[in-house]
Amino acid sequence: LFQHLFWFYSHPAVYIMIIPAMGVISEILSTFARKPIFGYRFIAYSSVSLALLSFLVWGHHMFVSGQSRLANMVFSALTFSVGIPAAIKVFNWVATLYKGDIRLKTPMLYALGFLLIFTIGGLTGLFLGILSVDVHLHDTYFVVAHFHYVMMGSTLVAFLAAMHHWWPKFTGRMYTESIAASCSIGVFFGFNLTFLPQFVMGSRGMPRRYWDYDPMYTEFHQLSTVGAFVLGISMLVAIVNLLASFWNGKR
């Protein structure tokens, strides 16, 4: 009962965080591709459908908790349905870029990074929706990596895109573009280096929430650690660059 109550709240909470990020990406891709967003109405309706579907899929967190087979099958099918509005958004964003006059400024670099990261996060979610596969992947690093690809990789990268896009608007100062662009590339590669190895570890059985691990996972953990440092340094420099613009940024 506790798990049902917890996930009935917590799963929509995850979607509530990603939907504003999707709005940001729609705005930025349109701006820096110099053309209107493709299929605006479909993107708008897919956001509404995501919000509604988010209240119907909480049981996919509980495939191994002892709920009935029928409930498992229903929640699994509903989980796959979430892929439809998410895919509509991704295809429409790519169509917006098609034949656009693309400007690779910092917000656009973050937005393009979002496209790839969100696609990986979404596709790996489908693995976790498959009943037989989820039994193997449940409570492994695969889940950790999937969650971070959707929640951190997508939401945080979109937030950074928004900060760099609207920063000159609400502060009246311009940050140093070359440093900001370098940080966006660092965030992208640092993030993927941190969490891609965790998909491999999880598929090989590395459980989450353990501080110690079998030596066979050592190289993957080392890659993940290096990626975390690259990601952290890139984000720190990006934030310092924004704050420094108060004093030395162009008006």
C-alpha positions as CSV (number, residue, x, y, z in Angstrom):
1,L,0.0,0.0,0.0
2,F,2.8,2.4,0.9
3,Q,4.5,1.7,-2.5
4,H,1.3,2.4,-4.4
5,L,0.7,5.6,-2.5
6,F,4.3,6.7,-2.9
7,W,4.6,6.0,-6.7
8,F,1.1,7.4,-7.5
9,Y,2.5,10.7,-6.3
10,S,6.1,10.3,-7.3
11,H,5.8,9.2,-10.9
12,P,3.7,12.2,-12.0
13,A,6.2,14.4,-10.1
14,V,8.9,13.2,-12.5
15,Y,6.8,14.2,-15.5
16,I,6.0,17.6,-14.0
17,M,9.7,18.3,-14.0
18,I,10.4,17.3,-17.6
19,I,7.4,19.0,-19.2
20,P,8.7,22.6,-18.6
21,A,12.0,21.5,-20.0
22,M,10.3,20.3,-23.2
23,G,8.7,23.8,-23.5
24,V,12.1,25.4,-23.2
25,I,13.6,23.1,-25.9
26,S,10.7,23.9,-28.3
27,E,11.3,27.6,-27.8
28,I,15.1,27.4,-28.2
29,L,15.2,25.1,-31.3
30,S,12.7,27.4,-33.1
31,T,14.7,30.5,-32.2
32,F,18.1,29.2,-33.3
33,A,16.9,27.3,-36.3
34,R,15.2,30.5,-37.5
35,K,11.9,28.9,-38.3
36,P,8.6,28.2,-36.6
37,I,8.3,25.1,-34.5
38,F,7.1,22.2,-36.7
39,G,3.7,20.7,-35.7
40,Y,3.1,23.2,-32.8
41,R,-0.4,21.8,-32.1
42,F,0.9,18.2,-31.9
43,I,3.7,19.3,-29.5
44,A,1.1,21.1,-27.3
45,Y,-1.3,18.2,-27.2
46,S,1.5,15.7,-26.5
47,S,2.4,17.7,-23.4
48,V,-1.2,17.4,-22.2
49,S,-1.3,13.7,-22.9
50,L,2.0,13.2,-21.1
51,A,0.6,14.9,-18.0
52,L,-2.5,12.7,-18.1
53,L,-0.7,9.4,-18.8
54,S,1.7,10.1,-15.9
55,F,-1.1,9.3,-13.5
56,L,-1.7,5.9,-15.0
57,V,1.7,4.2,-15.1
58,W,2.9,4.2,-11.4
59,G,2.7,0.4,-11.2
60,H,5.7,-0.1,-13.5
61,H,7.9,0.6,-10.4
62,M,6.3,-2.5,-8.7
63,F,6.7,-5.3,-11.2
64,V,8.7,-7.3,-8.6
65,S,6.7,-6.3,-5.6
66,G,4.1,-9.0,-5.7
67,Q,1.2,-7.3,-7.5
68,S,-1.0,-9.4,-9.7
69,R,0.1,-10.5,-13.2
70,L,-2.9,-8.7,-14.7
71,A,-1.9,-5.4,-13.0
72,N,1.7,-5.9,-14.3
73,M,0.5,-6.4,-17.9
74,V,-1.8,-3.4,-17.7
75,F,0.9,-1.1,-16.3
76,S,3.4,-2.4,-18.8
77,A,1.1,-1.6,-21.7
78,L,0.4,1.9,-20.4
79,T,4.1,2.5,-19.9
80,F,4.7,1.8,-23.6
81,S,1.9,4.3,-24.5
82,V,4.0,7.1,-22.9
83,G,6.5,6.6,-25.7
84,I,4.0,8.0,-28.2
85,P,3.8,11.6,-27.1
86,A,7.5,11.6,-26.3
87,A,8.3,10.4,-29.8
88,I,6.0,13.0,-31.3
89,K,8.0,15.7,-29.6
90,V,11.4,14.4,-30.7
91,F,10.3,13.9,-34.3
92,N,8.8,17.4,-34.4
93,W,11.9,18.9,-32.9
94,V,14.1,17.2,-35.5
95,A,11.7,18.4,-38.3
96,T,12.1,21.9,-37.0
97,L,15.8,21.7,-37.5
98,Y,15.4,20.4,-41.0
99,K,16.4,23.0,-43.6
100,G,16.7,25.6,-40.8
101,D,19.2,28.4,-40.6
102,I,20.9,26.9,-37.6
103,R,23.0,29.1,-35.3
104,L,25.2,27.1,-32.9
105,K,25.1,29.4,-30.0
106,T,25.4,28.1,-26.4
107,P,21.6,27.6,-25.8
108,M,21.4,25.7,-29.1
109,L,24.3,23.5,-28.2
110,Y,22.6,22.6,-24.9
111,A,19.3,22.0,-26.8
112,L,20.9,19.7,-29.3
113,G,22.6,17.8,-26.4
114,F,19.1,17.5,-24.8
115,L,17.7,15.8,-28.0
116,L,20.2,13.0,-27.9
117,I,20.2,12.6,-24.1
118,F,16.4,12.6,-23.9
119,T,16.1,10.1,-26.7
120,I,18.5,7.7,-24.9
121,G,16.6,8.2,-21.6
122,G,13.3,7.5,-23.3
123,L,14.4,4.4,-25.2
124,T,16.0,2.9,-22.1
125,G,12.7,3.5,-20.3
126,L,11.1,1.1,-22.7
127,F,13.5,-1.7,-21.6
128,L,12.3,-1.2,-18.1
129,G,8.7,-1.4,-19.2
130,I,9.2,-4.9,-20.5
131,L,8.1,-7.3,-17.8
132,S,10.7,-10.1,-18.4
133,V,13.6,-7.6,-18.8
134,D,12.6,-5.5,-15.8
135,V,12.9,-8.4,-13.5
136,H,16.6,-8.6,-14.4
137,L,17.2,-4.9,-14.5
138,H,15.2,-3.9,-11.4
139,D,17.3,-2.1,-8.7
140,T,20.5,-2.2,-10.8
141,Y,22.6,0.6,-12.2
142,F,20.6,0.5,-15.4
143,V,17.7,2.1,-13.5
144,V,20.1,4.7,-12.0
145,A,21.4,5.6,-15.5
146,H,17.9,5.8,-17.0
147,F,16.6,8.0,-14.3
148,H,19.6,10.4,-14.6
149,Y,19.3,10.5,-18.4
150,V,15.7,11.7,-18.1
151,M,15.8,13.7,-14.9
152,M,19.3,15.2,-14.9
153,G,20.5,14.9,-18.4
154,S,17.3,16.2,-19.9
155,T,15.8,18.5,-17.3
156,L,19.1,20.0,-16.1
157,V,20.5,20.5,-19.6
158,A,17.3,22.2,-20.7
159,F,17.6,24.4,-17.6
160,L,21.1,25.4,-18.5
161,A,19.9,26.1,-22.1
162,A,17.2,28.3,-20.7
163,M,19.6,30.1,-18.3
164,H,22.0,30.9,-21.2
165,H,19.2,31.9,-23.6
166,W,17.4,34.3,-21.2
167,W,20.3,35.5,-19.1
168,P,21.1,38.5,-21.2
169,K,17.4,39.3,-21.3
170,F,16.9,39.4,-17.5
171,T,20.3,40.7,-16.4
172,G,21.1,43.1,-19.3
173,R,24.6,41.5,-19.5
174,M,26.1,39.1,-22.0
175,Y,28.3,36.2,-20.7
176,T,31.5,35.1,-22.5
177,E,30.2,33.0,-25.4
178,S,33.3,31.0,-26.0
179,I,33.6,29.8,-22.4
180,A,29.8,29.0,-22.2
181,A,29.9,27.0,-25.5
182,S,33.0,25.0,-24.2
183,C,31.1,24.2,-21.0
184,S,28.1,23.0,-22.9
185,I,30.3,20.5,-24.8
186,G,31.9,19.5,-21.5
187,V,28.5,18.9,-19.8
188,F,27.4,16.8,-22.8
189,F,30.5,14.5,-22.9
190,G,30.9,14.5,-19.1
191,F,27.3,13.4,-18.6
192,N,27.5,10.6,-21.1
193,L,30.8,9.4,-19.8
194,T,29.3,9.3,-16.3
195,F,26.1,7.4,-17.1
196,L,26.6,5.3,-20.2
197,P,28.9,2.9,-18.4
198,Q,26.2,2.5,-15.8
199,F,23.8,1.0,-18.4
200,V,26.5,-1.7,-19.2
201,M,27.1,-2.3,-15.5
202,G,23.3,-2.6,-14.8
203,S,22.7,-5.0,-17.6
204,R,25.5,-7.2,-16.2
205,G,23.9,-7.2,-12.7
206,M,25.6,-4.4,-10.7
207,P,23.0,-3.6,-8.0
208,R,22.3,0.0,-7.0
209,R,22.9,1.5,-3.5
210,Y,26.0,-0.6,-2.8
211,W,29.3,1.2,-2.0
212,D,31.4,-1.8,-2.8
213,Y,31.4,-3.8,-6.0
214,D,32.9,-6.8,-7.8
215,P,36.3,-6.1,-9.5
216,M,34.8,-6.9,-12.9
217,Y,33.0,-3.5,-12.7
218,T,36.1,-1.5,-11.8
219,E,36.8,0.1,-15.2
220,F,33.2,1.1,-15.6
221,H,33.2,2.8,-12.2
222,Q,36.5,4.6,-13.1
223,L,35.0,5.9,-16.4
224,S,32.0,7.0,-14.5
225,T,34.1,8.9,-11.9
226,V,36.1,10.7,-14.6
227,G,32.9,11.7,-16.3
228,A,31.5,13.0,-13.1
229,F,34.5,15.3,-12.6
230,V,34.3,16.6,-16.2
231,L,30.6,17.2,-15.7
232,G,31.0,18.9,-12.4
233,I,33.9,21.2,-13.5
234,S,32.0,22.1,-16.7
235,M,28.9,23.1,-14.7
236,L,30.9,25.0,-12.1
237,V,32.7,27.0,-14.8
238,A,29.4,27.7,-16.6
239,I,27.8,29.1,-13.4
240,V,30.9,31.2,-12.7
241,N,30.9,32.5,-16.2
242,L,27.2,33.6,-15.8
243,L,27.9,35.3,-12.5
244,A,31.1,37.0,-13.7
245,S,29.0,38.7,-16.5
246,F,27.5,41.0,-13.8
247,W,30.9,42.7,-13.6
248,N,32.6,42.2,-17.0
249,G,29.8,41.2,-19.4
250,K,28.9,43.4,-22.4
251,R,25.8,45.4,-21.9
